[in-house]
Amino acid sequence: MLVVVVLFATVLMRAAIVTTFVYLMLPAKRACPRCGAQLALIQHSVLRRVLPVVEHRWCLDCGWSGVVRQTQSRVIRRAARS
């Protein structure tokens, strides 16, 4: 039983490490990684609820589409609106 717990813990640690590195590799700016133009936000209700720290964005100039890190928190955006 102890062997199963240790193996399960190593699998969880590997998953946490991979998830962390993938998140850190995502672009953090709102400019296109290919051409540098401004990216447009694509709203996904499921993605916003499941992974609120990432956003799906699309470049209007070159057509690049991908996931980027969210740079501002929602609290800051709400405070800026009022």
C-alpha distances in whole Angstrom, upper triangle without the diagonal:
4,5,5,6,9,10,11,12,15,16,17,19,20,21,23,25,26,27,29,31,32,33,35,37,38,42,43,46,48,50,50,48,50,54,53,55,54,51,51,48,47,45,42,41,37,37,38,36,33,34,36,36,38,41,42,46,48,51,55,56,54,52,49,46,42,40,41,39,41,43,45,43,44,45,48,49,50,51,54,55,56
4,5,5,6,9,10,11,12,14,15,17,18,20,21,23,24,26,27,29,30,32,33,35,37,40,41,45,47,49,48,47,49,52,52,53,52,50,50,47,46,45,42,41,38,37,38,36,33,33,36,35,37,40,42,45,48,50,54,55,53,51,48,45,42,39,40,38,40,42,43,41,43,44,46,48,49,50,52,54,55
4,5,5,6,8,10,11,12,14,15,17,18,20,21,23,24,26,27,29,30,32,33,35,39,40,44,46,47,47,45,47,51,50,52,51,48,49,46,45,44,41,41,37,36,38,36,32,32,35,35,36,39,40,44,46,49,52,54,51,49,46,43,40,38,38,37,39,41,43,41,43,44,46,48,49,51,52,54,55
4,5,5,6,9,10,11,12,14,15,17,18,20,21,22,24,26,27,29,30,32,33,37,38,42,44,46,45,43,45,49,49,50,49,46,46,44,42,41,38,37,34,33,35,33,29,30,33,32,33,37,38,41,44,47,50,51,49,47,44,41,38,35,36,35,37,39,41,39,41,42,44,45,46,48,50,51,53
4,6,5,6,9,10,11,12,14,15,16,18,20,21,22,24,26,27,29,30,32,36,36,40,42,44,44,42,45,48,47,49,47,45,45,42,41,40,37,36,33,32,33,31,28,28,31,30,32,35,37,40,43,46,49,51,49,46,43,40,37,34,35,33,35,37,38,37,38,39,42,43,44,46,48,49,50
4,5,5,6,9,10,11,12,14,15,17,18,20,21,23,24,26,27,29,31,34,35,39,41,43,43,41,43,46,46,48,47,44,45,42,41,40,37,37,34,32,34,32,28,28,31,30,31,35,36,39,42,45,48,50,48,46,42,40,36,34,34,33,34,36,38,37,38,40,42,43,44,46,48,49,51
4,5,5,6,9,10,11,12,14,15,17,18,20,21,23,24,26,27,29,33,34,38,40,41,41,39,41,44,44,46,45,42,43,40,39,39,36,35,32,31,32,31,27,27,30,29,30,33,35,38,40,43,46,48,45,43,40,37,34,32,32,31,33,36,37,36,38,40,41,43,44,46,47,49,51
4,5,5,6,9,10,11,12,14,15,17,18,20,21,23,25,26,27,31,32,36,38,40,39,37,40,43,43,44,43,40,40,38,37,36,33,32,29,28,29,27,24,24,27,26,27,31,32,35,38,41,44,46,44,41,38,35,32,29,30,29,31,33,35,34,35,37,39,40,41,43,45,46,48
4,5,5,6,9,10,11,12,14,15,16,18,20,21,23,24,26,30,30,34,36,38,38,36,39,42,41,43,42,39,40,37,36,35,33,32,29,27,29,27,24,23,26,25,26,30,32,35,38,40,44,45,43,41,38,35,32,29,29,28,29,31,33,32,33,35,37,38,39,41,43,44,46
4,5,5,6,9,10,10,12,14,15,17,18,20,21,23,25,28,29,33,35,37,36,34,37,40,40,42,41,38,39,37,36,35,33,33,30,28,29,28,24,24,26,25,26,30,31,34,37,39,43,44,42,40,36,34,30,28,28,27,29,31,33,32,34,36,37,39,40,42,43,45,47
4,5,5,6,9,10,11,12,14,16,16,18,20,21,23,27,28,32,34,35,34,32,35,38,38,40,39,36,37,34,33,33,30,30,27,25,27,25,22,21,24,23,24,27,28,31,34,36,40,41,39,37,34,31,28,25,26,25,27,30,32,31,33,35,36,37,39,41,42,43,45
4,5,5,6,9,10,10,12,14,15,16,18,20,22,25,26,30,32,34,33,31,34,37,37,38,37,34,35,32,31,31,28,28,24,23,24,23,19,19,21,21,22,25,27,30,33,35,39,40,38,36,33,30,27,24,24,23,25,27,29,28,29,31,33,34,35,37,39,40,42
4,5,5,6,9,10,11,12,14,15,17,18,20,24,25,28,31,33,32,30,33,36,36,37,36,34,35,32,32,31,29,29,26,24,25,24,21,20,22,20,22,25,27,30,33,35,39,40,38,36,33,30,27,24,24,22,24,26,28,27,29,31,32,34,35,37,38,40,42
4,5,5,6,8,10,11,12,14,15,17,19,22,24,27,30,31,30,28,31,34,34,36,35,32,33,31,31,31,28,29,26,23,25,24,21,19,22,21,21,24,26,28,31,33,37,38,36,34,30,28,24,22,22,21,24,26,28,28,30,32,33,34,36,38,39,40,43
4,5,5,6,9,10,11,12,14,15,17,21,22,25,27,29,28,27,29,32,32,33,33,30,31,28,27,27,25,25,22,20,21,21,17,16,19,18,18,21,22,25,28,31,34,35,33,31,28,25,22,19,20,19,21,24,26,25,27,29,31,31,33,35,36,38,40
4,6,5,6,9,10,11,12,14,16,19,20,24,26,28,28,26,29,32,31,33,31,29,30,27,27,27,24,25,22,19,20,20,16,15,17,16,17,20,22,25,28,30,34,35,33,32,28,26,22,19,19,17,19,21,23,23,25,27,28,29,31,32,34,35,37
4,5,5,6,9,10,11,12,15,18,19,23,25,27,27,24,27,30,30,32,31,29,30,28,28,28,26,27,24,21,22,22,19,17,19,17,17,21,23,25,28,30,33,34,33,31,27,25,22,19,19,17,20,21,24,24,26,28,29,30,32,34,34,36,39
4,5,5,6,9,10,11,13,16,18,21,24,25,24,22,25,28,28,29,29,26,28,26,26,26,24,25,22,19,21,21,18,16,18,16,16,19,20,23,25,27,31,32,30,28,24,22,19,16,17,16,19,21,24,24,26,28,29,30,32,34,34,36,39
4,6,5,6,9,10,11,15,16,19,21,23,23,21,24,27,26,28,27,24,25,23,23,23,21,21,19,16,17,18,14,12,14,13,13,16,17,20,23,25,29,30,28,26,23,21,17,14,14,13,16,18,20,20,22,25,26,26,28,30,31,33,35
4,6,5,6,9,10,14,14,18,20,22,22,20,24,27,25,27,26,24,25,23,23,24,22,23,21,18,18,19,16,13,15,12,13,16,18,20,23,25,29,30,29,27,24,21,18,15,14,12,15,16,19,19,21,23,24,25,27,29,30,31,34
4,5,5,6,9,12,13,17,20,21,21,18,21,24,23,26,25,23,25,23,24,25,23,25,23,19,20,21,18,15,17,14,14,17,18,20,23,24,28,29,27,26,22,20,17,14,14,12,16,17,20,21,23,26,26,27,29,31,31,33,36
4,5,5,7,10,12,16,18,19,18,16,19,22,22,23,23,20,22,20,21,21,20,22,20,16,18,19,16,13,15,13,11,14,15,17,19,21,25,26,24,22,19,17,13,11,11,11,14,16,19,20,22,25,25,25,28,30,30,32,34
4,5,5,9,10,13,16,17,17,16,19,22,21,22,21,19,20,18,19,19,18,20,18,15,15,17,14,11,12,9,8,12,13,15,18,20,24,25,24,22,19,17,13,10,9,7,11,12,15,16,19,21,21,22,24,26,26,28,31
4,6,8,9,12,15,16,17,15,18,21,20,21,21,19,21,20,21,22,21,23,22,18,18,20,18,14,15,11,11,14,16,17,19,21,25,25,24,23,19,18,15,12,10,8,11,12,16,17,20,22,22,22,25,27,27,29,31
4,6,9,12,15,15,15,12,15,18,17,20,19,18,20,19,20,22,21,23,22,18,19,21,19,16,17,13,12,14,15,16,18,19,22,23,21,20,17,16,12,11,9,9,13,14,17,19,22,24,24,24,27,29,28,30,33
4,6,9,11,12,12,10,14,16,15,17,16,14,16,15,16,18,18,20,19,15,16,19,17,13,14,11,9,10,11,12,14,15,19,20,19,18,14,13,9,7,5,6,10,11,15,17,19,22,21,21,24,26,25,27,30
4,6,8,9,9,8,11,13,12,14,13,12,14,14,16,18,18,21,21,17,17,20,19,15,15,12,10,10,11,11,13,13,17,18,17,16,13,12,9,8,5,6,9,10,14,16,19,21,20,20,23,25,24,25,29
4,7,9,10,10,14,15,13,14,13,12,14,13,16,17,18,21,21,17,16,19,19,15,14,11,9,10,12,11,14,15,18,19,19,18,15,14,12,10,6,5,7,6,10,13,16,18,17,17,20,21,20,22,25
4,6,8,9,12,13,10,11,9,9,12,12,15,17,19,21,22,19,18,21,21,18,16,13,12,11,12,11,13,13,16,16,17,17,14,14,12,11,8,8,8,7,10,14,16,19,17,16,20,21,19,21,24
4,7,9,12,12,9,9,6,6,8,9,13,15,17,20,21,18,17,21,21,18,16,14,12,10,11,8,10,10,12,14,14,14,12,12,11,11,8,9,9,8,11,14,16,18,16,15,19,20,18,19,23
4,6,9,8,5,5,5,6,9,11,14,17,20,23,24,20,20,24,24,21,19,17,15,13,13,10,10,8,11,11,12,13,11,12,12,12,10,12,12,12,14,18,19,22,20,19,22,23,21,22,26
4,5,6,4,5,6,6,10,12,14,17,19,23,23,20,21,24,24,21,20,18,15,13,12,9,8,6,9,9,9,9,7,9,10,11,10,13,14,14,17,20,22,25,23,21,25,27,24,25,29
4,6,6,8,10,10,13,15,17,20,21,24,25,21,22,25,25,21,21,19,16,15,14,11,11,9,13,12,10,11,8,10,10,11,10,13,15,15,19,22,24,27,25,24,27,29,27,28,32
4,6,8,11,11,14,16,18,22,23,26,27,24,25,28,27,24,24,22,19,17,16,13,11,9,12,10,8,10,7,10,11,14,13,16,19,19,22,25,27,30,28,27,30,32,30,31,34
4,6,9,10,14,17,18,22,24,28,28,25,26,30,29,26,26,24,21,19,17,14,12,9,10,8,7,10,9,12,14,16,15,18,20,20,22,26,27,30,28,26,30,31,29,30,33
4,7,9,12,15,18,21,23,27,28,25,25,28,28,25,24,22,19,17,16,13,12,9,11,9,10,12,11,13,14,15,14,16,17,17,19,23,24,27,25,23,27,28,25,27,30
4,6,10,13,16,19,22,25,26,24,23,27,28,25,24,22,19,17,15,12,10,7,8,7,8,10,10,12,14,15,14,17,17,17,19,22,23,26,24,22,25,27,24,24,28
4,7,10,13,16,19,22,24,21,21,24,25,22,21,19,17,14,13,10,9,7,8,9,11,11,11,12,13,14,13,15,15,14,16,19,20,23,20,18,22,23,20,21,25
4,7,9,13,15,19,20,17,17,21,22,19,18,17,14,11,10,6,5,5,7,9,10,10,9,9,10,11,10,12,12,13,15,18,18,21,20,17,21,23,20,21,24
4,7,10,13,16,18,16,15,19,20,18,17,17,14,10,9,5,5,6,7,10,12,11,10,9,11,11,11,14,13,14,15,17,17,20,19,16,19,21,19,19,23
4,6,9,12,14,12,12,15,17,15,14,14,11,7,6,5,6,9,10,14,15,13,12,10,10,10,10,12,11,13,13,15,14,18,17,14,17,20,18,17,21
4,6,10,12,10,10,14,15,14,13,14,11,8,6,5,7,10,12,15,16,13,12,9,10,10,11,13,13,15,16,17,16,20,20,17,19,22,21,20,23
4,6,9,8,8,11,13,13,12,13,11,8,7,9,11,14,15,19,19,17,16,13,12,12,13,14,13,16,16,16,14,18,19,16,17,20,20,19,22
4,6,5,6,9,10,10,10,13,11,8,8,10,13,16,18,21,21,18,17,14,13,11,13,14,14,17,17,17,15,19,20,18,19,22,22,21,24
4,6,5,6,9,10,10,13,12,11,11,14,16,20,21,25,25,22,21,17,16,14,16,16,15,18,18,17,15,18,20,18,18,22,22,21,23
4,5,5,6,8,9,13,12,11,11,15,17,21,23,26,26,23,21,17,16,14,16,16,16,19,19,18,16,20,22,20,21,24,25,24,26
4,5,5,6,7,9,8,8,8,12,15,19,21,24,24,21,19,15,13,10,12,12,12,16,17,16,15,18,20,19,20,23,23,23,26
4,6,6,5,8,8,7,9,12,16,19,21,25,25,22,20,16,14,12,12,12,11,14,14,13,11,15,17,15,16,19,20,20,22
4,6,6,10,10,11,13,16,19,23,25,28,28,25,23,20,18,15,16,15,13,17,16,14,13,16,18,17,17,21,22,21,24
4,6,9,10,11,13,16,20,23,26,29,28,25,23,19,16,14,15,14,14,17,17,16,15,18,20,20,20,23,25,25,27
4,6,6,8,11,14,18,21,24,27,26,23,21,17,14,11,11,10,10,14,14,13,13,16,18,18,19,22,23,23,26
4,6,8,11,14,17,21,23,26,26,24,21,18,15,12,11,9,8,11,11,10,10,13,15,14,15,18,19,20,22
4,7,11,13,17,20,23,25,25,23,20,17,14,10,9,6,5,8,9,9,10,13,14,14,16,18,19,20,23
4,7,10,13,16,19,22,21,19,16,13,10,6,6,5,5,9,11,11,12,15,16,15,18,20,20,21,24
4,6,10,13,16,18,18,16,14,11,8,6,5,6,6,9,11,12,12,16,16,15,17,20,19,20,23
4,7,11,13,16,16,13,11,7,6,4,6,9,9,13,14,15,16,19,19,17,20,23,22,22,25
4,7,10,12,12,10,8,6,6,6,7,10,10,13,15,16,17,20,20,17,20,23,21,21,25
4,6,9,9,7,6,4,7,9,10,13,14,16,18,20,20,24,23,20,23,26,24,24,27
4,6,6,5,5,6,9,11,12,15,16,17,19,22,22,26,24,22,25,27,25,25,29
4,6,6,8,9,12,15,15,19,19,20,22,24,24,27,26,23,26,28,26,25,29
4,6,8,11,14,17,17,20,21,22,24,27,27,30,28,26,29,31,28,28,32
4,6,9,12,16,16,20,21,22,25,27,28,31,30,28,31,33,30,30,34
4,6,10,13,15,19,20,21,24,26,27,30,29,26,29,32,30,29,33
4,7,10,12,15,17,19,22,24,25,28,27,25,28,31,29,29,33
4,7,10,13,15,17,20,22,22,26,25,23,26,29,27,27,31
4,7,10,12,15,18,19,20,24,24,22,25,27,26,27,30
4,7,9,12,15,16,17,21,21,20,22,25,24,25,28
4,6,9,12,14,15,19,18,17,20,23,22,23,26
4,6,9,11,13,16,16,15,18,20,20,21,24
4,6,7,9,12,12,12,15,17,16,18,21
4,7,10,12,10,11,14,15,15,17,20
4,7,8,7,7,10,11,11,13,16
4,5,6,7,9,10,11,13,15
4,5,5,6,9,10,11,13
4,5,5,6,9,10,11
4,5,5,6,9,10
4,5,5,6,9
4,5,5,7
4,5,6
4,6
4
